[in-house]
Amino acid sequence: ALAMGEHTSECVSMMTPATRCTRGAKGTSILMSLVVFAFFAGRADAFGVSVSLRSPPRPLRHRSLASTQMAETTADLGTRIGGAVASFIVESPVYPTMVKKAQQTMKDTAALGGIDWDEEVEKLEKLGGWDEALESVTGVPNWTPDQLPDYFKQKFHAYGEGNLCWQAAKEQLVAGKAVGVRNFPMYGAGGEDHMRGKFESTIQRMGAFVEDGGLIVDLGCGTGTSTRRLAAAYPEAKEVVGVDLSPYFIAVARRLADAPSLLSATEQEVSGRVRYEWGDATKTGLEDGSASLVSLCLMIHEMPAAETEVLFKEAYRLLKPGGSLAIMEMDPESPGFTRLQQNPFIFSLIRSTEPFLGEYFALASSPELSDMLQRSGFNAIRRMACTGRHYSLVAVKGGEADCRFKAGAEYGAPDFYGEADTHM
């Protein structure tokens, strides 16, 4: 899933058939080398790791010794071979063929849900004025990414310029819909809505509340799908601010207001309460203690672990006392991702589109993720399953504020309960 890397594992079946598309002895030789590597990697001790990866997946429990050992094994394996193999795959002459195949399969998947990929991208293209839109975000003509952190310049999601190009930005909206179809085919075009709805419902169950007139900050907002959905899920919020480090994504997010046919009626309705800011999520410049809720939706896996802790500290700074940090991410302990990690060849293919996936899996499979949150100041952390391969997490900033009751609401008044008392 080239534009939605958090689901790239869903595309293993898309990418590997590219072996049949290889042309020429050189390409065949490279792929055969990878297959041989995959065979010998079936036992991790071939690389100095004292655990068999051919054994059936073991049931894992979060924070258990088994999960910690799995995290250490994954990190060790990634350190030894993952990065080198991922780089080899990206630089190989067959990689463009693999990418093209994956892109076409994503388009075909979208079509199964009644979504025309090319048509949706063309609607954005026809808006025109994209150079001006980028300049309005960056404030300068002919902007270059020289000042951005090095990690953000990686080739995310198989785009040559990663998140720093128009193609990635203009395809993100439709790619999200296609991934929804692939993950939840029974819902068709509504698959993405189902997946994101699970995040919103689980964080509310775990106590992520917003008071009347509150502020929500959506870090790593991309082209704004998660931002608009948060505005709809929390109608009591006065404003929802989306922040992203890609000026291309922010430009598309802002211009989507001019393409209502690409947005749902609900998204159009909430647009007046949403704004998008270009900036680094680890140093937003927003006011201390201003937000009731900070959201990180499918973002952490695209950062080095060291930057993740900086991000948590920024979220803590932004929150009011009693405010919540809400996270949705891939769950490396889920059965699907456990199997993925046990095949170093396939895992390396995925890592070729997600440079920090190995780091993230090691972090999320161990107590270190919660330790980071605690070191950042959060003193109540709750985590639960969101989908079959994602989790939701809510971390609360301590303090006296309590957002669960509407400001000025009269306890016991007829409208306080939201429903008439019909008890017999």
C-alpha positions in Angstrom: 0.0 0.0 0.0 2.3 2.6 -1.4 0.6 5.7 0.0 -0.5 4.1 3.3 2.5 2.4 4.6 0.9 1.3 7.9 -0.9 -1.3 5.8 2.0 -2.2 3.5 1.9 -5.7 4.9 -1.4 -6.1 3.1 0.5 -5.7 -0.1 2.9 -8.6 0.3 0.7 -10.6 -2.1 0.9 -7.6 -4.5 4.6 -7.3 -4.5 5.9 -10.8 -4.6 4.1 -11.7 -7.9 6.5 -9.2 -9.5 9.0 -12.0 -9.5 7.1 -13.3 -12.5 7.4 -10.0 -14.3 11.2 -9.9 -14.1 12.9 -9.4 -17.5 16.5 -10.3 -18.2 19.0 -12.5 -16.6 20.2 -9.8 -14.3 16.8 -9.2 -12.7 16.3 -12.9 -12.4 19.6 -13.3 -10.7 18.8 -10.6 -8.1 15.5 -12.1 -7.3 16.9 -15.6 -7.0 19.5 -14.2 -4.6 16.6 -12.8 -2.5 14.8 -16.1 -2.6 17.9 -18.0 -1.4 18.3 -15.4 1.3 14.6 -16.0 2.4 15.3 -19.8 2.6 18.3 -19.5 4.8 16.7 -16.7 6.8 14.1 -19.3 7.8 16.5 -20.0 10.6 17.6 -16.8 12.2 20.7 -18.5 13.6 22.1 -18.3 10.1 22.7 -14.7 11.0 23.8 -15.2 14.6 20.4 -15.0 16.2 19.7 -17.9 18.5 16.0 -18.5 17.7 14.3 -20.4 15.0 12.0 -18.4 12.8 10.5 -21.5 11.1 8.6 -22.6 14.2 4.9 -21.9 14.3 3.9 -18.5 15.7 3.6 -18.5 19.5 0.7 -16.8 21.3 2.1 -13.5 22.6 0.9 -11.3 25.5 1.8 -7.7 25.7 4.6 -7.1 28.2 5.3 -10.8 28.5 8.8 -12.3 28.4 7.9 -13.8 25.0 7.0 -10.5 23.5 10.1 -8.9 24.9 12.2 -11.6 23.4 10.4 -11.2 20.0 11.1 -7.5 20.1 14.8 -8.1 20.8 15.0 -10.7 18.1 13.3 -8.4 15.6 15.6 -5.5 16.5 18.7 -7.7 16.3 17.6 -9.2 12.9 16.8 -5.7 11.6 20.1 -4.3 12.7 22.1 -7.2 11.1 20.3 -7.6 7.8 17.0 -5.7 7.5 18.4 -2.3 6.5 20.9 -3.7 4.1 18.4 -6.0 2.4 15.8 -3.2 2.2 18.3 -0.9 0.6 19.4 -3.6 -1.8 15.8 -4.1 -2.8 15.1 -0.4 -3.4 18.3 0.0 -5.5 17.8 -3.2 -7.5 16.7 -2.8 -11.2 13.6 -5.0 -10.5 12.2 -2.6 -7.8 10.4 -0.3 -10.3 8.6 -3.3 -11.7 7.6 -4.4 -8.2 6.4 -0.9 -7.4 4.4 -0.6 -10.6 2.7 -3.9 -10.0 1.8 -2.9 -6.4 0.4 0.4 -7.6 -1.8 -1.3 -10.2 -3.0 -3.8 -7.6 -4.0 -1.0 -5.3 -6.0 0.6 -8.1 -7.6 -2.8 -8.8 -8.5 -3.1 -5.1 -10.0 0.3 -5.1 -12.1 -0.6 -8.1 -13.5 -3.6 -6.2 -15.1 -1.1 -3.8 -16.4 1.1 -6.6 -13.6 3.6 -6.3 -11.9 5.0 -9.4 -8.4 5.8 -8.4 -7.3 7.7 -11.5 -10.6 9.7 -11.5 -10.2 10.9 -7.9 -6.6 11.9 -8.5 -7.6 13.7 -11.7 -10.2 15.7 -9.8 -7.4 17.1 -7.6 -5.2 17.7 -10.6 -7.9 19.8 -12.4 -8.1 22.2 -9.5 -4.8 23.7 -10.8 -2.7 26.3 -9.1 -0.6 23.8 -7.2 2.6 25.8 -7.4 0.8 28.7 -5.8 -0.8 26.4 -3.2 2.7 25.2 -2.2 4.0 28.7 -1.9 1.1 29.7 0.2 2.1 27.0 2.7 5.9 27.5 2.7 5.8 31.2 2.2 8.6 31.1 -0.4 8.7 30.3 -4.1 10.8 27.3 -5.3 10.9 25.8 -1.8 13.4 23.0 -1.1 13.4 20.5 1.9 17.0 21.3 2.9 15.9 22.4 6.4 13.8 19.3 7.2 15.1 16.5 9.4 16.9 13.8 7.5 14.6 11.0 8.6 11.7 12.7 6.8 13.5 12.7 3.5 13.4 8.9 3.2 11.6 7.1 0.3 8.4 6.4 2.2 5.8 4.2 0.6 8.0 3.6 -2.5 7.7 7.2 -3.8 11.0 8.5 -5.1 10.7 11.6 -3.0 8.7 10.0 -0.1 6.2 12.3 1.4 7.8 15.3 -0.3 6.1 15.2 -3.7 2.8 15.9 -5.3 2.1 12.3 -6.3 2.2 11.1 -2.7 0.0 14.0 -1.5 -2.6 13.7 -4.3 -2.9 9.9 -4.0 -3.1 9.7 -0.2 -6.8 10.3 0.0 -7.8 7.6 -2.5 -5.0 5.3 -1.2 -6.7 5.4 2.2 -10.0 4.3 0.7 -8.3 1.5 -1.2 -6.6 0.2 1.9 -10.0 0.2 3.6 -11.4 -2.0 0.9 -8.4 -4.4 1.2 -8.6 -4.6 5.0 -12.4 -4.8 5.3 -13.7 -6.1 1.9 -17.1 -6.8 3.5 -17.7 -3.0 3.8 -16.6 -2.2 0.3 -15.9 1.6 -0.1 -16.9 1.9 3.6 -13.9 -0.1 4.7 -11.8 3.0 5.7 -14.7 4.5 7.5 -15.1 1.3 9.5 -11.4 1.2 10.4 -11.1 4.8 11.4 -14.4 4.6 13.3 -12.9 1.8 15.4 -10.2 4.2 16.5 -12.6 6.9 17.4 -14.9 4.7 19.4 -12.1 2.9 21.3 -10.4 6.1 22.4 -13.7 7.5 23.7 -14.3 4.2 25.6 -10.9 4.7 27.2 -11.6 8.2 28.3 -10.5 10.6 25.5 -13.0 13.4 26.1 -13.2 16.9 24.9 -15.1 19.7 26.7 -17.3 22.3 25.0 -15.1 24.7 23.2 -12.0 22.5 23.5 -9.1 22.3 21.0 -7.9 19.1 19.3 -4.5 18.8 17.7 -3.9 16.1 15.1 -0.2 15.5 14.6 1.0 14.0 11.4 -2.4 14.8 9.8 -1.4 14.0 6.1 -4.0 15.4 3.8 -6.5 15.8 6.7 -8.7 12.6 6.7 -8.0 12.0 10.4 -8.4 15.7 11.2 -11.8 16.0 9.6 -13.0 12.8 11.2 -11.9 14.0 14.7 -13.9 17.2 14.1 -17.0 15.0 13.3 -16.4 12.7 16.3 -16.1 15.5 18.7 -18.7 18.1 17.7 -18.1 19.9 21.1 -14.6 20.9 20.0 -14.3 24.5 18.8 -11.4 23.8 16.6 -9.3 20.9 15.2 -5.8 21.7 14.1 -3.9 19.3 11.7 -0.1 19.5 11.6 2.1 17.9 9.1 5.8 18.3 8.0 5.0 17.8 4.3 4.0 21.1 2.7 2.6 19.1 -0.2 0.2 17.2 2.1 -0.9 20.5 3.8 -1.5 22.1 0.5 -3.7 19.3 -0.6 -5.6 19.3 2.7 -6.4 23.0 2.3 -7.4 22.6 -1.3 -9.8 19.7 -0.7 -12.3 22.3 0.4 -12.5 23.2 -3.3 -13.2 19.6 -4.3 -16.4 18.7 -2.3 -17.0 15.6 -4.5 -14.0 14.0 -2.9 -15.3 14.6 0.7 -18.2 13.1 2.5 -21.1 15.3 3.5 -19.9 15.1 7.1 -16.4 16.2 6.2 -17.8 19.1 4.3 -19.9 20.1 7.2 -17.0 20.2 9.7 -14.5 22.0 7.4 -15.3 25.3 9.1 -13.9 24.0 12.4 -10.7 22.6 10.9 -7.4 24.3 9.9 -4.1 22.9 8.7 -0.6 24.0 9.7 2.7 23.1 8.1 5.2 22.3 10.8 7.2 19.7 12.8 5.0 17.7 15.1 7.9 17.5 17.7 7.9 21.4 17.9 4.6 22.7 16.8 4.9 26.2 18.3 1.3 25.9 19.6 0.5 27.3 23.0 1.3 25.3 26.2 -1.6 23.6 27.8 -4.0 24.6 25.1 -5.4 21.2 23.8 -7.9 18.8 25.3 -6.9 16.0 22.9 -3.8 15.3 20.9 -4.0 12.6 18.3 -1.3 10.5 16.6 -3.1 8.3 14.0 -0.8 5.9 12.2 2.3 8.1 12.5 4.8 6.7 15.0 5.9 3.9 12.7 7.2 6.6 10.3 9.7 8.0 12.8 12.9 6.9 14.5 12.3 5.7 18.1 14.3 8.7 19.5 12.0 11.1 17.7 9.0 9.3 19.1 9.9 10.3 22.7 10.4 13.9 21.6 7.0 13.7 20.0 5.4 12.4 23.3 6.9 15.3 25.2 5.5 17.8 22.8 2.1 16.2 23.1 2.3 16.5 26.9 3.3 20.1 26.6 0.3 20.9 24.4 -2.3 19.2 26.7 -4.3 20.8 29.4 -4.3 19.0 32.8 -6.6 16.0 32.4 -6.2 16.1 28.6 -5.5 12.9 26.6 -3.0 11.7 24.0 -4.7 9.2 21.6 -2.7 6.9 19.4 -3.7 4.4 16.7 -0.9 2.2 15.4 0.0 -1.2 14.0 0.2 -3.9 16.6 3.3 -6.0 16.0 2.0 -8.6 18.5 -1.1 -9.3 16.4 -1.1 -12.7 14.6 -0.7 -11.1 11.1 2.3 -9.0 12.0 3.8 -11.8 14.1 3.9 -14.0 11.0 5.3 -11.1 9.0 8.3 -10.7 11.3 9.0 -14.4 11.1 9.8 -14.1 7.4 12.9 -11.8 7.1 12.6 -11.7 3.3 9.0 -10.4 3.3 9.7 -8.1 6.3 12.6 -6.6 4.3 10.3 -6.0 1.4 8.0 -4.1 3.6 10.8 -2.2 5.2 11.9 -1.1 1.8 8.8 1.2 1.8 8.8 1.8 5.6 12.3 2.8 6.7 11.6 2.8 10.4 9.2 -0.2 10.6 11.8 -2.5 12.3 12.5 0.2 14.9 8.9 0.8 15.6 8.0 -2.9 15.9 10.8 -3.4 18.5 9.5 -0.4 20.4 5.8 -1.3 20.4 6.5 -4.9 21.3 8.3 -4.0 24.5 7.6 -2.0 27.7 9.7 0.9 26.2 6.7 2.5 24.5 4.9 2.9 27.9 8.2 3.9 29.5 8.6 6.7 27.0 5.1 7.9 27.8 5.7 7.9 31.5 9.1 9.7 31.1 7.2 12.3 29.1 4.9 12.9 32.1 1.8 10.8 31.4 0.6 8.9 34.5 -2.4 6.9 33.2 -1.9 4.8 30.1 -4.6 2.5 28.6 -4.3 0.3 25.6 -6.7 -2.0 23.8 -7.2 -3.8 20.5 -8.7 -1.6 17.7 -8.8 -3.8 14.6 -7.3 -7.2 13.9 -3.9 -5.7 13.5 -4.0 -2.3 15.1 -4.2 -1.0 18.7 -5.6 2.2 20.3 -3.9 3.8 23.2 -4.9 6.7 25.5 -2.4 8.4 27.8 -3.8 11.1 30.2 -2.0 14.1 31.5 -2.5 14.4 35.3 -4.3 17.3 36.8 -7.6 18.5 38.2 -9.4 19.1 34.9 -12.1 16.7 34.0 -13.6 16.9 30.5 -16.3 14.3 30.9 -19.1 16.7 31.8 -20.2 19.7 29.8 -19.2 23.0 31.2 -22.1 24.7 32.9 -24.3 21.6 32.7 -26.7 21.3 35.6 -26.5 17.9 37.3 -29.9 16.2 37.2 -31.4 18.6 34.7 -33.6 16.8 32.0 -31.1 17.3 29.3 -28.1 16.3 31.4 -28.5 12.5 30.6 -29.2 13.0 26.9 -32.1 10.6 27.0 -35.5 10.4 28.8 -35.9 8.2 31.9 -38.2 5.4 30.7 -37.6 3.0 33.6 -40.7 0.9 34.4 
